[in-house]
């Protein structure tokens, strides 16, 4: 098959490894990780623009190297060729091999923060991006000083506490080892980050099976959503995670 893959740069190594083992012809475009931080509507719009740029005469299917990703996939529409998307809530489930394994781990490890080889080398400015997102979406400054200047000491500190509260809910950093690491430097950086934040550290083994099946064209209904031409992605709050809806 002739496939076009549109993927998140956080998954660069995992997707490239799957491409190398695929028997299909695959062309790939990676989009910046910052799409996760601009809000679901802007993320969907950027993904739709990437889908619309694909020359449908050159490919049979467009693959999305993404999960639902905070509903950023919801509303995405297939044009003249199908879209195929893994059924998962976020990239951590992709790196673990299934959303069931991710859910089980998450339920047994509340307050866990994840790193992978991609998150270590490309995602270290996640918190700064989150503050910048606050600036763009709410119209207020992201730093404590800016908030105090605009809203006064008491209100500014309160808003800053609210905007950064998510960082205090974490108690553990888990590094997902996929086997693509060239050395121990990525794990070491993850360990150092956990120590710096005062969190526990754990390393678990990842599973690249979803990436490999995506690129091989083995799209079983339980693991992958196939969106027919003209249909669009809709989010579901059940085991399906995503479904395809016909044009209205």
C-alpha contacts under 8 A as a table, 3 or more apart, distances in Angstrom:
res1	aa1	res2	aa2	distance
1	X	24	X	5.17
1	X	25	X	6.18
1	X	59	X	7.89
1	X	60	X	6.70
2	X	24	X	6.30
2	X	25	X	4.96
2	X	26	X	6.15
2	X	58	X	7.28
2	X	59	X	4.89
2	X	60	X	5.56
2	X	61	X	7.12
3	X	24	X	7.09
3	X	25	X	6.09
3	X	26	X	4.81
3	X	27	X	6.47
3	X	59	X	5.44
3	X	60	X	6.03
3	X	61	X	5.29
3	X	62	X	5.93
3	X	63	X	6.99
4	X	26	X	5.72
4	X	27	X	5.00
4	X	28	X	5.81
4	X	29	X	7.92
4	X	54	X	7.64
4	X	59	X	6.40
4	X	61	X	6.50
4	X	62	X	4.81
4	X	63	X	6.04
5	X	26	X	6.81
5	X	27	X	6.12
5	X	28	X	4.58
5	X	29	X	6.27
5	X	62	X	5.86
5	X	63	X	4.62
5	X	64	X	5.92
5	X	65	X	6.81
6	X	28	X	5.84
6	X	29	X	4.92
6	X	30	X	5.82
6	X	31	X	7.28
6	X	50	X	7.49
6	X	51	X	7.85
6	X	62	X	7.40
6	X	63	X	6.20
6	X	64	X	5.09
6	X	65	X	5.88
7	X	11	X	7.15
7	X	12	X	7.54
7	X	15	X	7.73
7	X	28	X	7.41
7	X	29	X	6.34
7	X	30	X	4.81
7	X	31	X	6.16
7	X	64	X	5.80
7	X	65	X	4.01
7	X	66	X	6.17
8	X	11	X	5.68
8	X	12	X	6.89
8	X	30	X	5.50
8	X	31	X	5.18
8	X	32	X	6.26
8	X	33	X	6.01
8	X	65	X	6.15
8	X	66	X	6.39
9	X	12	X	4.84
9	X	30	X	5.41
9	X	31	X	5.84
9	X	32	X	5.64
9	X	33	X	5.87
9	X	118	X	7.65
9	X	122	X	7.74
10	X	32	X	8.00
10	X	33	X	6.18
10	X	118	X	4.66
10	X	119	X	5.96
10	X	122	X	6.32
10	X	123	X	7.17
11	X	14	X	5.38
11	X	15	X	5.95
11	X	65	X	7.61
11	X	91	X	7.94
11	X	118	X	5.95
12	X	15	X	5.46
12	X	16	X	6.04
12	X	30	X	7.49
12	X	118	X	6.95
13	X	16	X	5.13
13	X	17	X	6.07
13	X	118	X	7.18
13	X	180	X	7.34
14	X	17	X	5.22
14	X	18	X	6.37
14	X	180	X	7.53
14	X	208	X	7.09
14	X	211	X	7.05
15	X	18	X	5.05
15	X	19	X	6.13
15	X	65	X	7.41
15	X	211	X	6.24
16	X	19	X	4.94
16	X	20	X	6.18
17	X	20	X	5.16
17	X	21	X	6.57
18	X	21	X	5.23
18	X	22	X	6.14
18	X	208	X	8.00
18	X	211	X	5.89
18	X	212	X	4.87
18	X	215	X	6.22
19	X	22	X	5.06
19	X	26	X	6.80
19	X	212	X	7.71
19	X	215	X	6.17
21	X	212	X	7.53
22	X	25	X	7.79
22	X	212	X	7.28
22	X	215	X	5.84
22	X	216	X	5.21
23	X	216	X	6.54
24	X	215	X	7.42
24	X	216	X	6.70
31	X	35	X	7.76
32	X	35	X	6.20
33	X	36	X	6.11
33	X	37	X	7.99
33	X	122	X	7.95
33	X	123	X	7.49
34	X	37	X	5.32
34	X	38	X	6.91
34	X	129	X	7.18
35	X	38	X	5.58
35	X	39	X	7.60
35	X	42	X	7.55
35	X	43	X	5.24
35	X	46	X	7.78
36	X	39	X	6.69
36	X	40	X	7.55
36	X	43	X	6.64
36	X	69	X	7.14
36	X	70	X	7.77
36	X	72	X	7.67
37	X	129	X	6.39
37	X	130	X	6.14
37	X	133	X	5.81
38	X	42	X	6.03
38	X	43	X	6.47
38	X	133	X	5.77
38	X	136	X	7.81
38	X	137	X	7.81
39	X	42	X	5.68
39	X	43	X	6.15
39	X	72	X	7.40
39	X	133	X	7.72
39	X	137	X	7.82
40	X	43	X	5.00
40	X	44	X	5.99
40	X	70	X	6.55
40	X	71	X	5.87
40	X	72	X	4.14
40	X	73	X	7.67
41	X	44	X	5.19
41	X	45	X	6.14
41	X	72	X	6.53
42	X	45	X	4.98
42	X	46	X	6.16
42	X	72	X	7.91
43	X	46	X	5.20
43	X	47	X	6.21
43	X	72	X	5.33
43	X	73	X	7.66
44	X	47	X	5.07
44	X	48	X	5.98
44	X	72	X	5.01
44	X	73	X	5.65
44	X	74	X	7.02
44	X	75	X	7.05
44	X	76	X	6.22
45	X	48	X	5.02
45	X	49	X	6.16
45	X	76	X	7.97
46	X	49	X	5.11
46	X	50	X	6.33
47	X	50	X	5.04
47	X	51	X	6.21
47	X	73	X	7.83
47	X	76	X	7.40
48	X	51	X	4.99
48	X	52	X	6.03
48	X	76	X	5.98
48	X	77	X	7.05
49	X	52	X	5.02
49	X	53	X	6.21
50	X	53	X	5.19
50	X	54	X	6.90
51	X	54	X	5.58
51	X	62	X	7.59
51	X	78	X	7.68
52	X	55	X	7.99
52	X	79	X	7.33
55	X	58	X	5.69
55	X	59	X	7.08
56	X	59	X	5.40
56	X	60	X	7.14
56	X	80	X	6.68
56	X	81	X	6.48
57	X	60	X	7.90
59	X	62	X	7.42
59	X	81	X	7.95
60	X	81	X	6.27
60	X	82	X	7.55
61	X	81	X	5.72
61	X	82	X	5.23
61	X	83	X	6.03
61	X	84	X	7.35
62	X	81	X	7.14
62	X	82	X	6.26
62	X	83	X	4.85
62	X	84	X	6.37
63	X	83	X	5.79
63	X	84	X	4.89
63	X	85	X	6.31
63	X	214	X	7.46
63	X	215	X	7.90
64	X	67	X	8.00
64	X	83	X	7.16
64	X	84	X	6.15
64	X	85	X	5.18
64	X	86	X	7.64
65	X	85	X	7.08
65	X	86	X	7.66
66	X	69	X	7.07
66	X	85	X	6.86
66	X	86	X	7.08
66	X	90	X	7.35
66	X	91	X	6.67
67	X	73	X	7.45
67	X	85	X	6.89
67	X	86	X	5.98
67	X	87	X	6.49
67	X	88	X	5.04
67	X	89	X	5.45
67	X	90	X	4.85
67	X	91	X	5.99
67	X	94	X	7.48
68	X	71	X	5.31
68	X	72	X	6.23
68	X	73	X	5.20
68	X	74	X	7.23
68	X	87	X	7.46
68	X	88	X	6.18
68	X	89	X	4.87
68	X	90	X	5.99
68	X	235	X	7.54
68	X	241	X	7.52
68	X	242	X	7.29
69	X	72	X	5.44
69	X	73	X	6.66
69	X	89	X	5.84
69	X	90	X	4.90
69	X	91	X	7.48
70	X	73	X	7.83
70	X	89	X	7.34
70	X	90	X	7.51
71	X	74	X	5.15
71	X	235	X	6.66
73	X	76	X	5.68
73	X	233	X	6.76
73	X	234	X	7.91
73	X	235	X	7.97
74	X	232	X	7.82
74	X	233	X	5.16
74	X	234	X	4.93
74	X	235	X	5.65
75	X	232	X	5.67
75	X	233	X	5.10
75	X	234	X	5.95
76	X	232	X	5.42
76	X	233	X	5.33
77	X	229	X	7.94
77	X	230	X	6.45
77	X	231	X	5.77
77	X	232	X	4.07
77	X	233	X	6.41
78	X	81	X	6.48
78	X	82	X	5.81
78	X	83	X	5.84
78	X	227	X	6.40
78	X	228	X	6.53
78	X	229	X	4.94
78	X	230	X	5.27
78	X	231	X	5.75
78	X	232	X	6.11
79	X	82	X	7.28
79	X	229	X	5.07
79	X	230	X	5.22
79	X	231	X	7.81
80	X	229	X	4.96
80	X	230	X	6.78
81	X	228	X	7.04
81	X	229	X	5.16
82	X	226	X	6.65
82	X	227	X	5.37
82	X	228	X	4.73
82	X	229	X	5.15
83	X	225	X	8.00
83	X	226	X	5.77
83	X	227	X	4.98
83	X	228	X	6.85
83	X	229	X	7.79
84	X	214	X	7.95
84	X	219	X	7.92
84	X	224	X	6.60
84	X	225	X	5.61
84	X	226	X	4.58
84	X	227	X	6.27
85	X	224	X	5.59
85	X	225	X	5.23
85	X	226	X	6.68
86	X	94	X	7.80
86	X	210	X	7.43
86	X	214	X	7.42
86	X	223	X	5.90
86	X	224	X	4.40
86	X	225	X	6.23
87	X	99	X	7.59
87	X	222	X	7.53
87	X	223	X	5.28
87	X	224	X	5.13
87	X	225	X	6.27
87	X	240	X	6.97
87	X	241	X	6.10
87	X	242	X	6.48
88	X	91	X	7.48
88	X	93	X	5.99
88	X	94	X	6.70
88	X	98	X	7.13
88	X	99	X	5.39
88	X	241	X	6.58
89	X	93	X	6.85
89	X	99	X	7.10
89	X	241	X	6.90
90	X	93	X	5.78
90	X	94	X	6.94
91	X	94	X	4.83
91	X	95	X	6.19
92	X	95	X	5.06
92	X	96	X	6.19
92	X	102	X	7.13
92	X	114	X	7.42
93	X	96	X	5.02
93	X	97	X	6.15
93	X	98	X	5.37
93	X	99	X	4.82
93	X	100	X	7.97
93	X	101	X	7.35
93	X	102	X	5.18
94	X	97	X	5.18
94	X	98	X	6.05
94	X	99	X	7.27
94	X	207	X	7.98
94	X	208	X	7.71
94	X	210	X	6.44
94	X	211	X	7.49
95	X	98	X	7.90
95	X	176	X	7.28
95	X	178	X	7.53
95	X	206	X	5.59
95	X	207	X	5.93
95	X	208	X	6.39
96	X	99	X	7.69
96	X	101	X	6.67
96	X	102	X	6.33
96	X	176	X	7.58
96	X	205	X	7.62
96	X	206	X	4.69
96	X	207	X	5.07
96	X	208	X	7.46
97	X	101	X	7.24
97	X	206	X	6.82
97	X	207	X	4.63
97	X	208	X	6.04
97	X	209	X	5.84
97	X	210	X	5.61
98	X	101	X	5.49
98	X	102	X	6.49
98	X	210	X	7.31
98	X	223	X	7.77
99	X	102	X	4.96
99	X	103	X	5.98
100	X	103	X	5.12
100	X	104	X	6.22
101	X	104	X	5.19
101	X	105	X	6.19
102	X	105	X	5.17
102	X	106	X	5.98
103	X	106	X	5.09
103	X	107	X	6.09
104	X	107	X	5.29
104	X	108	X	6.40
105	X	108	X	5.23
105	X	109	X	6.03
106	X	109	X	5.04
106	X	110	X	5.97
106	X	112	X	7.30
107	X	110	X	6.09
109	X	112	X	6.07
110	X	170	X	7.93
111	X	169	X	5.66
111	X	170	X	4.19
111	X	171	X	5.30
111	X	172	X	6.42
112	X	170	X	5.50
112	X	171	X	6.08
112	X	172	X	4.73
112	X	173	X	5.70
112	X	174	X	6.80
113	X	170	X	6.30
113	X	171	X	7.79
113	X	172	X	6.05
113	X	173	X	4.70
113	X	174	X	6.17
114	X	173	X	5.60
114	X	174	X	4.87
114	X	175	X	5.90
114	X	176	X	7.24
115	X	118	X	7.76
115	X	119	X	5.35
115	X	120	X	6.23
115	X	173	X	7.17
115	X	174	X	6.18
115	X	175	X	4.78
115	X	176	X	6.25
115	X	190	X	6.79
116	X	119	X	5.05
116	X	120	X	6.04
116	X	175	X	5.58
116	X	176	X	5.01
116	X	177	X	6.57
116	X	178	X	7.93
116	X	186	X	7.91
117	X	120	X	5.25
117	X	121	X	6.31
117	X	176	X	7.76
117	X	177	X	7.49
117	X	180	X	7.99
117	X	181	X	6.71
117	X	186	X	6.06
118	X	121	X	5.35
118	X	122	X	5.63
118	X	123	X	6.97
119	X	122	X	5.30
119	X	123	X	4.35
119	X	124	X	6.71
120	X	123	X	5.79
120	X	124	X	6.06
120	X	186	X	6.40
120	X	189	X	7.27
120	X	190	X	7.00
121	X	124	X	6.94
121	X	186	X	7.78
122	X	125	X	7.99
123	X	126	X	5.63
124	X	127	X	7.91
125	X	128	X	5.33
125	X	129	X	6.24
126	X	129	X	5.11
126	X	130	X	6.24
127	X	130	X	4.96
127	X	131	X	6.40
128	X	131	X	5.21
128	X	132	X	6.24
129	X	132	X	4.93
129	X	133	X	6.07
130	X	133	X	4.98
130	X	134	X	6.44
131	X	134	X	5.06
131	X	135	X	6.45
131	X	142	X	4.89
131	X	143	X	7.39
131	X	163	X	7.59
132	X	135	X	4.94
132	X	136	X	6.33
132	X	142	X	6.15
133	X	136	X	5.09
133	X	137	X	5.97
134	X	137	X	5.36
134	X	138	X	5.59
134	X	139	X	7.28
134	X	140	X	6.92
134	X	141	X	7.45
134	X	142	X	6.14
134	X	163	X	7.63
135	X	138	X	5.73
135	X	139	X	5.14
135	X	140	X	4.99
135	X	141	X	5.13
135	X	142	X	5.46
136	X	139	X	5.61
136	X	140	X	7.65
140	X	147	X	6.98
141	X	146	X	5.21
141	X	147	X	5.68
142	X	146	X	6.78
142	X	147	X	6.95
142	X	160	X	7.62
143	X	146	X	5.29
143	X	147	X	6.31
143	X	160	X	7.30
144	X	147	X	5.22
144	X	148	X	6.17
144	X	156	X	6.76
144	X	157	X	6.62
144	X	160	X	5.79
145	X	148	X	5.23
145	X	149	X	6.11
145	X	156	X	7.99
146	X	149	X	5.07
146	X	150	X	6.21
146	X	156	X	7.97
147	X	150	X	5.18
147	X	151	X	5.81
147	X	152	X	7.36
147	X	155	X	7.92
147	X	156	X	4.53
147	X	157	X	7.27
147	X	159	X	7.26
147	X	160	X	7.04
148	X	151	X	5.27
148	X	152	X	4.61
148	X	153	X	4.89
148	X	154	X	7.55
148	X	155	X	7.05
148	X	156	X	4.08
148	X	157	X	6.55
149	X	152	X	5.83
149	X	153	X	7.58
149	X	156	X	7.49
150	X	156	X	7.33
151	X	154	X	7.91
151	X	155	X	5.61
151	X	156	X	5.22
152	X	155	X	5.63
152	X	156	X	5.50
153	X	156	X	5.25
153	X	157	X	6.10
154	X	157	X	5.41
154	X	158	X	6.25
155	X	158	X	5.02
155	X	159	X	6.14
156	X	159	X	5.23
156	X	160	X	6.17
157	X	160	X	5.08
157	X	161	X	6.12
158	X	161	X	5.15
158	X	162	X	6.31
159	X	162	X	5.06
159	X	163	X	6.13
160	X	163	X	5.10
160	X	164	X	6.11
161	X	164	X	5.35
161	X	165	X	5.60
162	X	165	X	5.22
163	X	166	X	7.51
164	X	167	X	5.96
164	X	168	X	7.76
165	X	168	X	5.56
165	X	169	X	7.12
166	X	169	X	5.53
166	X	170	X	7.53
167	X	170	X	6.09
168	X	171	X	7.81
170	X	173	X	7.90
170	X	199	X	7.53
171	X	198	X	7.73
171	X	199	X	4.94
171	X	200	X	6.39
172	X	194	X	7.17
172	X	199	X	4.73
172	X	200	X	4.44
172	X	201	X	5.76
172	X	202	X	7.57
173	X	190	X	7.62
173	X	194	X	5.75
173	X	199	X	6.35
173	X	200	X	6.12
173	X	201	X	5.04
173	X	202	X	6.47
174	X	201	X	5.82
174	X	202	X	4.74
174	X	203	X	5.53
174	X	204	X	7.08
175	X	187	X	6.78
175	X	190	X	6.61
175	X	201	X	7.74
175	X	202	X	6.30
175	X	203	X	4.73
175	X	204	X	6.33
176	X	203	X	6.04
176	X	204	X	5.20
176	X	205	X	5.77
176	X	206	X	5.41
177	X	180	X	7.74
177	X	181	X	7.43
177	X	203	X	6.86
177	X	204	X	6.08
177	X	205	X	4.97
177	X	206	X	5.36
178	X	181	X	7.10
178	X	205	X	6.17
178	X	206	X	4.67
178	X	207	X	6.35
178	X	208	X	6.94
179	X	206	X	7.90
181	X	184	X	7.16
181	X	186	X	7.23
183	X	186	X	7.30
184	X	187	X	5.42
184	X	188	X	6.10
185	X	188	X	4.95
185	X	189	X	6.17
186	X	189	X	5.16
186	X	190	X	6.31
187	X	190	X	5.05
187	X	191	X	6.16
188	X	191	X	5.03
188	X	192	X	6.14
189	X	192	X	5.04
189	X	193	X	6.16
190	X	193	X	5.07
190	X	194	X	6.28
191	X	194	X	5.14
191	X	195	X	6.25
191	X	201	X	6.30
192	X	195	X	5.08
192	X	196	X	6.04
193	X	196	X	5.02
193	X	197	X	6.23
194	X	197	X	5.23
194	X	198	X	6.00
194	X	199	X	4.90
194	X	200	X	6.34
194	X	201	X	6.02
195	X	198	X	4.95
195	X	199	X	6.01
195	X	200	X	7.45
195	X	201	X	7.91
196	X	199	X	7.74
207	X	210	X	7.60
208	X	211	X	5.48
208	X	212	X	6.34
209	X	212	X	5.10
209	X	213	X	6.09
210	X	213	X	5.22
210	X	214	X	6.00
210	X	223	X	7.82
211	X	214	X	5.10
211	X	215	X	6.32
212	X	215	X	5.32
212	X	216	X	5.95
213	X	216	X	4.92
213	X	217	X	6.04
213	X	218	X	5.01
213	X	219	X	6.73
214	X	217	X	5.57
214	X	218	X	6.32
214	X	219	X	6.47
214	X	224	X	7.96
215	X	218	X	7.78
219	X	223	X	6.97
219	X	224	X	5.53
219	X	225	X	7.82
219	X	226	X	7.84
220	X	223	X	5.75
220	X	224	X	5.95
221	X	224	X	5.34
221	X	225	X	6.38
221	X	226	X	7.91
222	X	225	X	7.99
222	X	240	X	7.67
225	X	242	X	6.99
225	X	243	X	6.66
225	X	244	X	7.41
226	X	244	X	7.44
227	X	231	X	6.04
227	X	232	X	6.65
227	X	233	X	7.06
227	X	244	X	5.50
228	X	231	X	5.54
228	X	244	X	7.70
230	X	246	X	7.07
230	X	247	X	6.32
231	X	244	X	6.17
231	X	245	X	5.49
231	X	246	X	4.62
231	X	247	X	5.52
232	X	244	X	5.48
232	X	245	X	5.33
232	X	246	X	6.62
232	X	247	X	7.19
233	X	242	X	6.59
233	X	243	X	5.89
233	X	244	X	4.84
233	X	245	X	6.31
234	X	242	X	5.65
234	X	243	X	5.37
234	X	244	X	6.04
234	X	245	X	6.53
235	X	241	X	5.95
235	X	242	X	4.60
235	X	243	X	6.51
236	X	239	X	7.90
236	X	240	X	6.43
236	X	241	X	4.80
236	X	242	X	5.31
236	X	243	X	6.92
237	X	240	X	7.62
237	X	241	X	5.99
238	X	241	X	5.73
240	X	243	X	6.72
